[in-house]
Amino acid sequence: MTLSVAVSGASGYAGGEILRLLAAHPDIEVRTVTAHSSAGQPLLAHQPHLRSLAHLDLQATTPEVLAGHDVVFLALPHGQSAQYTDALADTPLVIDAGADHRLTSPEDWAAFYGGDHPEPWAYGVPELTVGGVKQREHLRGATRIAAPGCNASTVALSLAPGVAAGVIDAGDIVSVLAVGPSGAGKAAKTNLLASEILGTANPYAVGGTHRHIPEIRQALAAAGAPADGIRISFTPVLVPMSRGILATSTAPIRGDVTDAEIRAAWEAAYADETFVELLPAGVFPRTADVLGANVASLGLAIDRAANRVIVVAAVDNLVKGTAGAAVQSMNIALGLAEATALPLNGVAP
Ligand SMILES: NC(=O)c1ccc[n+]([C@@H]2O[C@H](COP(=O)([O-])OP(=O)(O)OC[C@H]3O[C@@H](n4cnc5c(N)ncnc54)[C@H](OP(=O)(O)O)[C@@H]3O)[C@@H](O)[C@H]2O)c1
């Protein structure tokens, strides 16, 4: 049976990547694409690489246009999704790429976003360790899914195995990330002009203000860290690569564990995972090797002099960081083969 799908925000980066993946999905027909200022124009005017969807025109994003599909993807600026969710009550599966339905804590929502706190939905990172099982168990049969923040899921996947195994201390995490500007979306912004970002690295949201911080805390609490004992210093740095995140996260080693026991925590967590890989000891990932792939690639080091575990993670923010996570979660929710339409291989050089 072919499932009908509507994708909102289809002129943007996240919507475009969801469409690229869905176009190769054997069980899906993309029937409707919607946008805001671009409504009325052909999809290909904004996504010329999506040739197989050339027959689609962008419609206005309204509850009426989105209703009547088996699956609806919302890929809208944060704060825009919640207004559609009541109107989509009869839609069997709704997946939000925005932040609206990610946070369970009203206090975190108030502190980092503000306004009404929308209902939290199932978190779309299947490989996360949550209460002794994988998050995919909570996605089976889900009808409402919040796809993750790209930086948040990258850091959470980096550290959750060590937290769950009790070998790292979540009370002193430091994460520094190199991120590409596609993470900020397609809308024109002066600070994202080529003249502002080429040839330079620009830190931003320094000092604990980035909106992905509570999402990381939430994921690590779900992995088993004491909720009031998670401290994370999180610093993103904008670098001149279109896509990609390279996150270097470190945390103190807990207790009297051997190097082998530490590494075993990550090996056990990801040995059976298709889309999260732990590289051999001494090998670290490059963003170039995950471009276009639905893969989080991790390298692990143990620095005994600093008494810290270091995890370096590379993710394509638009694939494993957003659209791939959304489609993977959709597959699980619908009982389809989890890897359907998800690229394991990247694009290189
Ligand atoms: N980019 C990433 O790497 C990434 C990663 C994880 C999550 N996300 C999340 O995904 C969502 C979309 O991000 P993006 O990067 O794709 O942004 P984007 O490239 O700026 O695209 C935004 C899309 O939303 C539409 N839109 C703008 N204002 C709207 C409104 N008031 N009502 C309805 N539609 C509106 C735009 O339509 P027009 O172009 O026609 O105006 C466009 O299609 C955000 O919530 C973001 O946080 C993005």
The ligand as a Tripos MOL2 file, in Angstrom:
@<TRIPOS>MOLECULE
LIG
   48    52     1     0     0
SMALL
NO_CHARGES

@<TRIPOS>ATOM
      1 N1         18.6130   23.1410    8.9630 N.am      1 LIG1
      2 C1         18.9020   22.1610    9.7980 C.2       1 LIG1
      3 O1         20.0150   21.5920    9.7840 O.2       1 LIG1
      4 C2         17.8860   21.6950   10.8060 C.ar      1 LIG1
      5 C3         18.2370   20.6310   11.6460 C.ar      1 LIG1
      6 C4         17.3160   20.1860   12.5960 C.ar      1 LIG1
      7 C5         16.0890   20.7920   12.6990 C.ar      1 LIG1
      8 N2         15.7820   21.8370   11.8820 N.ar      1 LIG1
      9 C6         14.4810   22.4820   12.0640 C.3       1 LIG1
     10 O2         13.6960   22.3550   10.8940 O.3       1 LIG1
     11 C7         12.8360   23.5040   10.7750 C.3       1 LIG1
     12 C8         13.0380   24.1290    9.3930 C.3       1 LIG1
     13 O3         14.3970   24.5490    9.3240 O.3       1 LIG1
     14 P1         15.1090   24.8850    7.9470 P.3       1 LIG1
     15 O4         16.5560   24.8860    8.2490 O.co2     1 LIG1
     16 O5         14.5900   24.0130    6.8800 O.co2     1 LIG1
     17 O6         14.6020   26.3790    7.7150 O.3       1 LIG1
     18 P2         14.4650   27.1550    6.3010 P.3       1 LIG1
     19 O7         15.4350   26.6050    5.3370 O.co2     1 LIG1
     20 O8         14.5210   28.5900    6.6460 O.co2     1 LIG1
     21 O9         13.0050   26.7800    5.8010 O.3       1 LIG1
     22 C9         11.8490   27.2270    6.4860 C.3       1 LIG1
     23 C10        10.6190   26.7710    5.7450 C.3       1 LIG1
     24 O10         9.4620   27.1690    6.4720 O.3       1 LIG1
     25 C11         8.6410   28.0150    5.6620 C.3       1 LIG1
     26 N3          8.0770   29.0710    6.5080 N.ar      1 LIG1
     27 C12         8.6920   30.1880    6.9730 C.ar      1 LIG1
     28 N4          7.8510   30.8900    7.7550 N.ar      1 LIG1
     29 C13         6.6780   30.1990    7.7850 C.ar      1 LIG1
     30 C14         5.4130   30.4130    8.4030 C.ar      1 LIG1
     31 N5          5.1840   31.4750    9.1630 N.pl3     1 LIG1
     32 N6          4.4420   29.4980    8.1920 N.ar      1 LIG1
     33 C15         4.6490   28.4080    7.4190 C.ar      1 LIG1
     34 N7          5.8360   28.1650    6.8070 N.ar      1 LIG1
     35 C16         6.8320   29.0400    6.9960 C.ar      1 LIG1
     36 C17         9.5520   28.5650    4.5890 C.3       1 LIG1
     37 O11         8.7660   28.8890    3.4530 O.3       1 LIG1
     38 P3          9.1700   30.0640    2.4000 P.3       1 LIG1
     39 O12        10.5980   29.7790    2.0180 O.co2     1 LIG1
     40 O13         8.2170   29.8740    1.2850 O.co2     1 LIG1
     41 O14         8.9930   31.3620    3.1140 O.co2     1 LIG1
     42 C18        10.4800   27.3640    4.3560 C.3       1 LIG1
     43 O15         9.8510   26.4230    3.5220 O.3       1 LIG1
     44 C19        13.2220   24.4700   11.9150 C.3       1 LIG1
     45 O16        12.3210   24.3380   12.9690 O.3       1 LIG1
     46 C20        14.6010   23.9820   12.3170 C.3       1 LIG1
     47 O17        14.9000   24.2560   13.6530 O.3       1 LIG1
     48 C21        16.6410   22.2930   10.9330 C.ar      1 LIG1
@<TRIPOS>BOND
     1     1     2 1
     2     2     3 2
     3     2     4 1
     4     4     5 ar
     5     4    48 ar
     6     5     6 ar
     7     6     7 ar
     8     7     8 ar
     9     8     9 1
    10     8    48 ar
    11     9    10 1
    12     9    46 1
    13    10    11 1
    14    11    12 1
    15    11    44 1
    16    12    13 1
    17    13    14 1
    18    14    15 2
    19    14    16 1
    20    14    17 1
    21    17    18 1
    22    18    19 2
    23    18    20 1
    24    18    21 1
    25    21    22 1
    26    22    23 1
    27    23    24 1
    28    23    42 1
    29    24    25 1
    30    25    26 1
    31    25    36 1
    32    26    27 ar
    33    26    35 ar
    34    27    28 ar
    35    28    29 ar
    36    29    30 ar
    37    29    35 ar
    38    30    31 1
    39    30    32 ar
    40    32    33 ar
    41    33    34 ar
    42    34    35 ar
    43    36    37 1
    44    36    42 1
    45    37    38 1
    46    38    39 2
    47    38    40 1
    48    38    41 1
    49    42    43 1
    50    44    45 1
    51    44    46 1
    52    46    47 1
@<TRIPOS>SUBSTRUCTURE
     1 LIG1         1 GROUP 0 **** ****
